[in-house]
Every structure is written in C-alpha cells, then in structure tokens.
Amino acid sequence: MRKRLGLVLGIVGVITLSIGISDGIVKGETSMGDQTRVVTVEEQNSHEKRVPIDIATVITAEEQTMVESSSIVEGFVPQENGIGFYFKKK
C-alpha cells in the first residue's frame, strides 16, 4: 500500500512540475529564448547612419578576366582590401 501511495505521489509530483515548467515557458519566464527590445526613432536613425549603405567596389581587369574565363557560374571573389564581390553569370 505504501509503495502504491509513493508511486502515485511521485507521478503526481512529476506531472505538477512539468505543468509548472510548461506554463513558465508559455508565459516567457525562462532565461533562454528571443528577447524584444524597443528602439526609439532616434536610436534607429543613429544606428543606420553608422552603417555604410552604398559601397563602391572596384574590379580590376585581372579579376574580370578571371571571372569571365572560369567555368564557374556564380561565386565570391575576395579582394585585398577585404571587401570582395559576388558574381553570377547569365
């Protein structure tokens, strides 16, 4: 009789604990997961000003010849300055 009572109480405890954990996950009370941050217009504008929007890439004649003469249809060519460019042949 005691074994059955212990087994029933153990199962009830596990179910109760799992329901409590699942409710915490649904309510977002865990330390893991996505977080939402509210950003003001001024913060967004200042961030966008720091990120360069247009970047001019200069392709040398050697790089252009290499791309045109290769059998690769598309790919990325790294450059010395670290920028590089992506190409796709039609």
C-alpha positions in Angstrom: 0.0 0.0 0.0 2.8 2.4 0.8 4.6 1.6 -2.4 1.5 2.5 -4.4 1.0 5.7 -2.5 4.6 6.6 -3.1 4.3 5.8 -6.8 1.1 7.8 -7.1 2.6 10.8 -5.3 5.7 10.6 -7.4 3.7 10.6 -10.6 1.5 13.5 -9.4 4.7 15.4 -8.5 6.2 14.9 -11.9 3.1 16.0 -13.7 2.7 19.1 -11.5 6.3 20.0 -12.1 6.0 19.6 -15.8 2.8 21.7 -16.0 4.6 24.4 -14.0 7.6 24.4 -16.3 5.4 24.4 -19.4 3.4 27.4 -18.1 6.6 29.3 -17.4 7.7 28.6 -21.0 4.4 29.8 -22.4 4.5 33.0 -20.3 8.1 33.7 -21.3 9.5 33.3 -17.8 12.6 31.5 -18.9 16.1 32.9 -19.2 16.5 31.5 -22.7 14.8 32.5 -25.9 14.2 35.5 -28.0 14.1 38.9 -26.4 12.3 42.0 -27.7 14.0 45.4 -27.4 12.1 48.6 -28.1 14.2 51.1 -30.0 13.3 54.8 -30.4 13.4 56.5 -33.8 16.5 58.5 -32.8 18.4 55.3 -31.9 17.4 53.7 -35.1 18.4 56.7 -37.2 21.8 56.9 -35.4 22.4 53.2 -36.0 21.6 53.5 -39.7 23.9 56.4 -40.1 26.9 54.4 -38.7 26.3 51.5 -41.2 27.5 52.3 -44.7 24.7 51.8 -47.2 26.4 52.1 -50.5 29.9 50.6 -51.0 31.7 51.1 -54.3 33.7 48.0 -55.4 36.5 48.4 -57.9 37.1 45.3 -60.0 40.4 45.1 -61.7 40.9 43.8 -65.3 42.6 40.7 -63.9 39.6 39.9 -61.7 37.1 40.4 -64.5 39.2 38.2 -66.9 39.4 35.5 -64.2 35.6 35.6 -63.7 34.8 35.6 -67.4 37.2 32.8 -68.3 36.2 30.5 -65.4 33.6 27.8 -65.9 32.0 28.6 -62.5 28.5 30.1 -62.9 28.4 32.0 -59.7 30.7 32.6 -56.7 32.5 35.1 -54.5 35.9 36.7 -55.3 37.7 38.1 -52.3 39.8 41.2 -52.7 42.9 42.5 -51.0 41.0 45.2 -49.1 38.8 42.6 -47.6 35.6 43.5 -49.4 35.3 41.2 -52.4 32.4 40.8 -54.7 29.8 38.2 -55.6 29.2 37.4 -59.3 26.6 35.4 -61.2 26.8 34.6 -64.9 23.7 34.6 -67.1 
